[in-house]
């Protein structure tokens, strides 16, 4: 067991309080103002305790830090539709970005393929500490990545093959979904003669139709966001709106749709036309409209260790400070549908805990201790 005492505890679900938190077998066993027990103890007097931070959209381990082609395993730019590709087969836990993550208090990430393909493959939610990916998985697959806008057009336009236009991007996505839906129908038919031959790509899309996982839609521009929503409605799929750069321009429509948005990366240049409306005001505008949002880094666009900085800059641009903190803890956990395990401090949840020397969104804050699954994996010297 491990006891943290005398801390200011930000649970993310209830009011902060000064007290103790007890960890046993990798889980939070008890939280109270006083806990009297003989065990290993961390005295956190004057310190702040939060749940581990969560990045709902990044590419840690897929493009390894400090490498070029040798460590670039996130975009299979040979075919535009590749739903059967799995992030867990490419993530390298030895990527030093994992160390950067947990040293900055980031304990859970959603990582996976990039946006070169119309359908890029399967994302995974993992913890940021471990040597073997199989032992780090929280949920895999956690989503099917699809992409709209400039990226697929550029990659395949240069190859003189579809999609060269937004029309073709949408058509290829629809075709893949239609074929997989028909495949599932025949697979579940009572008449065995109708059962189809095994198809790995169609199989990968079945969890979408069973609503076990969402489409994870890369969409910056307003019209691309609407296309993503339109297709999700056509096939009755769950969807998250990732990037959502122009979300603040269409906030009333997004409020009507009631879909979650994973916003960012905002700490970057306007490097392409889709980003002309990029602003840190977007998370706050969407949040104030009642839209559930998470703030992301899109690592390696923004290094993973600056996740809390992105939330701080969103607060500086008008977002409520505590809501900004929830946008990198509780809200991404809910959007990723892993809130039963992480995202807040609550009895029974994973003991993913960070001790800070001041509020996490203070520009000068430092992580003093990071705990993942009840184990202290980092102490700031």
N, C-alpha and C positions, 0 to 999 in steps of 0.2 A: 504493500500500500504506500501511497504518497499523499501527504497533506500539504496543501498550500494555505497559509493562514495570514490574517491581518491585511488582506488584499481588498482593493476596491474592485468589485466584480461586476463587469458589464455582461449581463446574460444574453442580451439581444431580444429576449422575450418578455422581460419584466423590468421593474425599476432597478437601477444599480444599488448595490448594498456593500457594506464593509463586513467581511467575514472570511469564512473558510470553505475550502473545496477539497473533498476527499476522493482519491482515485484508487480503484481496485480492479485488477484483471482487465486493464485497458479501457475501463468505462468510468464514468462519473458515478460514484456511489452515493455521495451526500453533499449537499450545500446548506450551510447554516451560518448564523453569526458566530457561533462557537461550536467547535468540534474538539472533544478531548479524547485523544487516542495516542498511543505510543507507536510511532512509525517514522519513517523518513519524512522530514519536514522542510519545506521552503518557507522562510519568513519573508512575506511580500509587503511588509509595512511601507506605506507611501507609494506602492506600485499599483499598476492597473492590470487586471486579468481579463482577457477576452477569449472567445472561441478562436480557433485557427481561421485564418483568412482563406477565402475560396475564390479562385479565378475560373469563371464559367466559360471562358473561351481563350485558349492559348494553344501553342504548338511546342511546348517544352518536350524535349526528348525526340521530337520529330525532325527538327533542324538543330543539330547539336552546336552548342556554343563554341565559337572559335574555329569552326570548320566550314568548308565550302561544299563541293559535291560529295565528298566522302561521308559527310554526316547529314546530307539533305535527303530525307526519306518521306517527305510529306505530300508531294504531288507526283502522281503517276501520269505524266503528260503524254501518254501514248494512245489512250482512248478516253473519250469524254464522259463515259458512264461506267463507273467502277464501284458499285455499292458493296461488293464483296471484300474490299480491302479493309483490313482491321488495324487500327492504330496500335494495338498491343503487340503486333508483329514487327513494329518499326521503332517503338519507343526504347531508347537506351537509358536505363536508370543511372548509368555512369556519366551521363551528360552533367557537366558541372552546374548547369542552370538549376538542377534540383537542389543543390546546396544553397545557391543564391535564394531560392524560394523559401526554404524552411528557416534560413537565417533572417529572412525578412518577415517571418510569421505566416507565410503561405503554406498551409498544410494539406490542402486538397485542390486539385486542378481538373478541369475538363480539357483534354488535349486530343488532337487528332489531325486529320488531313487538312491541307490547304484548300484554296478556292480556284485552282486552275481548271478543275473538272466540273461539269454540270452536276454530277454526283461523285463526290470524292472518296467516300467510304465511311467507316464507322468510328465515331469518337468513343473515348473511354474516360470515365471519371476515376482518378487514382489519387492515392496519398503521395506526398512528395519525398518520402524517405523509404529506402529499400534498395536491395541489390538485384532483386528478381521481380520483374513486372507482375508475374502471377500472384505474388504476395502483396502487391500494392493496390490491386484493383478494388474499387468500391462498387463500380457498375460498368459492365462492358458486354455488349455495346450499350452506349448511353444515348446515342442519337445517330441519324444518318445525315452526313454533311452534304448540302447542295449549295450551288452558287449561282447568283444572277449578276448581270451587269458586265463590267469591263473585262474581268479576268478571263472567263472562259472564251469570250470573243477574241481577245488578244492571242491567247495561247493557240487556239485552233484555227483562227484566221491566218496566222503565220504559217500554219501547216496546210493551208488551202483545203480545209475540211470543216464540216459543221461542228460547233456553232460559229458562224460568222456574224450572226445577228442575235438580238434579244428574242426574236421570234423563234429562232432555231433552238436557243437555250431552253425556252419554255416547252417547245415541242418535244425535244429529247427527254426532258424530265417527265412530261406526260406519257410519252411512249413507254418509258421504263416502268412507270407506275401502272399503266393500263395492262401491260404484259404480265407484271407480277401479280396484279389483282386477278387476272384470268387464270394464271398458274395456281394461285391459292384456291380459287373456286374449284378447279379440276382436281387439285390435290385432295380436297376435302369431300369430293363427290362420293356418294354411296356406291356408284358404279365404278368398280376398279378398272374397267377398261378405259375410263376417262383420266385415270391418274397419269400425270405427265412424267417424262423423264426428268431426273434430277437436274436442276439448273441453279448453280451457286449464286448467281447474281439475283435471280428471283427470290431465292431463299433468304437472302440478306435483307430484302425489303418487306418480308412478311411481318416482322415486328411493328412496322409502321401501321399496317392495316388492323392489327390487333391492339393498337394504341398502347403498346408496351414502351415505346420510345417515340420521340418526336423527330420531324425534319428539323435540322439545324440550318437555317437559311441565311447564307451570306448575302446581305442586301444593304447597300449604302443609300442609293437614291430612292426618292419617294415612289417613283413608278415601279421600280424593282421590288420594293416592299409590298406594294399592292399586288404585283404579279405573284409573289410568294404566297400571300394570303389567299388569292383567288384559287391557286392550284391546291392549296391545303383544304379549302372548302370543297372543291370539286371531288376530292377523294376522301373527305371526312378524316383528315389526319391532324394530329397534334403538331404544333410548330412553334419554334422560338425564332424571334427576329434578331439576328445577330449583326452587329455593327449599328444598324438603324441610325446612320449618320444624319439623315434628313428627317428623323422622327419628330423633331420639334416643329417642323413645317407642316406636319399633318397630324398633330397631336389629337385633335377632336375625332378624327377617323380612327386612330389607334385606340382611343378610349372606348369607342363603340365596339371595336373588335374584341377587346378584353384579353389581348395576347401579351405575354411577357416579352421584354426586350433586353438584350444583352448588349450594352452600349460601349463603343470604343473601337479602336484605340484612339483616344483624343489627344494624347501627348505625342503628336507626330505632325509632320508637315502635310500640307495639302498637295500630295505628290501626284494626284490624278484628278481628273474632272469630277469624279464621283464625290470627292472630298471637299469641294468648293465651299460647302456650308458647314464644315467641321467646326464645332465649338464645345467647350466644356459645359455650356449651359444646357445641353440636351438632356443629361440625366435628371437634373433638377426639374426641368419643365415637364418631362414625362412623369416623374415621381409625384409632382404636385397635382397632376391630372388623375392620379389614382392608378397609374399603370405600374405594374410590378417590374422593376428593373434591376439588373446587375451591372456592375462596372467591370470591364475586362481590360487586359493588357494586349491580347493578341500576340504575346511573346512569340518570336523575337522582334516584332515591330517596336513594342515597348518592353524592356527587360522585366522579367517577372517580379524582381525585387521592388519595383516601383508601383505595385498594385495599390498600396495604401496611399502613395503620393497622388495617384490618379483620383482616388476618392476624396482626398484633401482638396485637390484642385476643383473637383466638382462642387464641393462645399464652398470654396472661395467664389465660384461662379454663381452661387445662389441656392444650391441644394442644402436642405437642412442637414446639419452635421451628423446627427445620429442616424438619419435616413441614409446618408452617404456611407456610414460605417456598416449599416445593415446591407447595403448594396454590394459589400464584399464579404458578407458572412451569411446572415439568415436568408436573404432574398435569393442569392445564387443557389443555396441549398434547396430552396423550395422550387426554383425553376428547373433545377436538375433532378428533382424528385428524390433527393437523398436527405431530406430534413429529418428523417427518423434517426439519422446517425450523426450528422454534423450541422454546423451553421449557428448553433446557439449552445449555451451552457445549461444543461438540464440533466437531471438524474436519469441514468440509463443510456445516455448518448456516448459516443466515442470520446475518450479523453484526449481531444485535440485542443490544446490550450496554449496561449501565449501570454507571457508576462512582459509588460512594457514599463519603461521608466516614466512615461507620461501618456496622455491620450494618443492612440494610434494615428490620429489624423493631425496631430501637431507635427509641423515640418521638421522638428528636431527630435522626434521620438526615436527611441532605440528599442529593439527587441533584446530582452535580457535572457529569456529562457523560452525555448519551444519544446512542447511536449506533443508527441504523436502516438496515438493508441496507448496512452498511459506511460510512455517511455520518454525520458528526457533525452532529446537527440541533439540539442544545441544549448550551450551556455555562452553568453557574451563575456569575453575576458576583459 
